[in-house]
Amino acid sequence: MTRLRSLPAAVRWGVPPAVLLTCTGLLGWSWSLPADVTPPTPRAAEAGFCEALDRALPGSVLGHHRDDPSPASPYTAGWDSSPRTVLRCGLARPDYLNDDPLASAPEVNDVQWGMTRDPDGGYRFVTTLRKTYVEVTVPPGAYPNYIDPLSSLTDAIKATVPDGL
């Protein structure tokens, strides 16, 4: 206690707020880090499409910059839409395409999408009628309209993932 009293008043009174601000900053920084996303393991033919898609994806989606999740992979991408929008390429056919009544969603810029609602209130979209499946997860509150980010991704998908089953 005497050591603390021997310090100048500015230091004694300035250190606690500085420590609090530092801790708050570190906590905020850690929350903004890309969330872990398990990359899919596509078959060899699909991997090439996904790697080309990764290179063609936009650097931003509706003003949200690309900030890929970890671990780094050409089969995943993300945008800092707070909460994060995530794209995965080369995954197996999702079950929700088989038994979800919302599975038939509209076409967006000549790309057909299937969709389902997440338990947390967000949506999962997956391309259909393409050589590999590309899934986009849009969390609740990421955009004013949950389907908005798809239009920013369709040109890259059309250019790199061919039509067909």
C-alpha positions in Angstrom: 0.0 0.0 0.0 2.9 2.4 0.7 4.4 1.7 -2.7 1.1 2.9 -4.3 1.0 6.1 -2.1 4.6 6.9 -3.2 3.5 7.2 -6.8 2.4 10.6 -8.1 -1.3 11.3 -8.0 -1.7 11.3 -11.8 -0.3 7.8 -12.0 -2.4 6.5 -9.1 -5.6 7.9 -10.6 -4.7 7.2 -14.2 -3.7 3.6 -14.1 -7.1 2.0 -13.3 -8.9 3.7 -16.2 -6.0 2.9 -18.5 -6.1 -0.8 -17.5 -9.9 -0.8 -17.9 -9.7 0.7 -21.4 -7.0 -1.7 -22.5 -9.0 -4.7 -21.3 -12.1 -3.4 -23.1 -10.2 -2.8 -26.3 -8.7 -6.3 -26.2 -12.1 -7.8 -25.6 -13.6 -5.9 -28.5 -10.7 -6.9 -30.7 -11.1 -10.6 -29.9 -14.8 -10.5 -30.7 -14.0 -9.0 -34.1 -11.7 -11.8 -35.1 -12.9 -14.2 -37.8 -14.8 -17.0 -36.3 -13.6 -20.6 -36.8 -15.3 -22.3 -39.8 -14.5 -25.8 -40.7 -13.7 -25.9 -44.4 -15.4 -28.5 -46.6 -13.3 -31.2 -48.2 -14.4 -31.1 -51.8 -13.7 -33.8 -54.4 -10.8 -33.1 -56.7 -12.9 -31.8 -59.6 -14.9 -29.6 -57.2 -11.8 -28.2 -55.5 -10.7 -26.6 -58.8 -14.0 -24.8 -59.1 -13.8 -23.6 -55.4 -10.3 -22.4 -55.7 -11.3 -20.3 -58.8 -14.3 -19.0 -57.0 -12.2 -18.0 -54.0 -10.0 -15.9 -56.3 -13.1 -14.3 -58.1 -15.0 -13.4 -54.9 -15.5 -9.7 -54.3 -13.4 -7.8 -51.7 -16.6 -6.4 -50.2 -20.3 -7.3 -50.1 -22.6 -4.4 -49.7 -20.0 -2.3 -48.1 -18.7 -5.1 -45.8 -15.1 -6.0 -46.4 -13.8 -9.5 -46.9 -12.4 -11.0 -43.7 -12.0 -14.7 -44.1 -12.6 -17.1 -41.2 -9.9 -19.3 -39.8 -8.4 -21.6 -40.6 -7.5 -20.0 -44.0 -8.8 -22.1 -46.8 -9.8 -21.6 -50.5 -13.0 -23.3 -49.6 -14.3 -20.7 -47.2 -14.7 -16.9 -47.3 -16.3 -14.3 -45.0 -17.4 -10.7 -44.9 -17.4 -8.6 -41.7 -21.1 -7.9 -41.8 -21.3 -8.1 -38.0 -22.4 -10.8 -37.5 -20.2 -12.4 -40.2 -21.6 -13.7 -43.5 -19.7 -16.9 -44.5 -19.4 -18.7 -47.8 -18.4 -22.4 -48.0 -17.6 -24.1 -51.3 -17.4 -27.8 -52.2 -19.6 -29.2 -49.4 -21.8 -32.3 -49.7 -25.4 -31.9 -50.7 -27.2 -30.4 -47.7 -30.1 -32.4 -46.3 -32.3 -29.3 -46.2 -32.5 -29.5 -50.0 -34.3 -32.8 -49.7 -36.9 -32.1 -46.9 -37.2 -28.4 -46.1 -40.4 -26.7 -47.5 -38.3 -23.6 -48.1 -35.8 -25.5 -50.2 -37.0 -24.0 -53.4 -35.9 -20.4 -53.4 -35.9 -18.0 -56.3 -33.2 -17.5 -58.8 -30.9 -14.6 -58.2 -29.1 -13.2 -61.3 -29.3 -16.6 -63.1 -28.1 -18.6 -60.1 -30.7 -21.0 -58.5 -30.6 -21.1 -54.7 -32.1 -23.4 -52.1 -32.6 -22.1 -48.6 -33.4 -23.0 -45.1 -33.8 -21.0 -41.9 -31.2 -21.4 -39.1 -32.4 -22.0 -35.5 -30.8 -18.7 -34.6 -33.0 -16.8 -37.1 -30.5 -16.5 -39.9 -30.6 -18.2 -43.3 -28.5 -20.7 -45.2 -28.5 -20.5 -49.0 -27.0 -23.2 -51.3 -26.6 -23.1 -55.0 -28.4 -25.8 -56.9 -27.9 -27.1 -60.5 -24.1 -26.3 -60.3 -21.1 -28.7 -60.5 -20.5 -28.1 -56.8 -22.5 -26.7 -53.9 -21.8 -23.2 -52.6 -23.4 -22.3 -49.3 -23.8 -18.8 -47.9 -24.8 -18.3 -44.3 -26.4 -15.0 -43.6 -26.9 -14.4 -39.8 -29.9 -12.4 -38.5 -29.3 -8.7 -38.6 -26.3 -8.8 -41.0 -28.3 -7.0 -43.7 -31.6 -5.2 -44.0 -32.9 -8.0 -46.3 -31.4 -11.5 -45.7 -31.1 -12.3 -49.4 -29.2 -9.1 -50.3 -25.7 -10.5 -50.3 -26.5 -13.2 -52.8 -26.6 -10.7 -55.7 -23.0 -9.6 -54.9 -21.8 -13.2 -55.2 -23.6 -14.5 -58.2 -21.2 -13.1 -60.9 -18.2 -14.9 -59.3 -20.2 -18.1 -59.0 -21.4 -18.0 -62.6 -17.9 -17.4 -63.8 -16.2 -20.2 -61.9 -18.8 -22.9 -61.0 -20.4 -24.3 -64.2 -24.0 -25.3 -64.6 -24.9 -29.0 -64.3 -25.1 -31.8 -61.7 
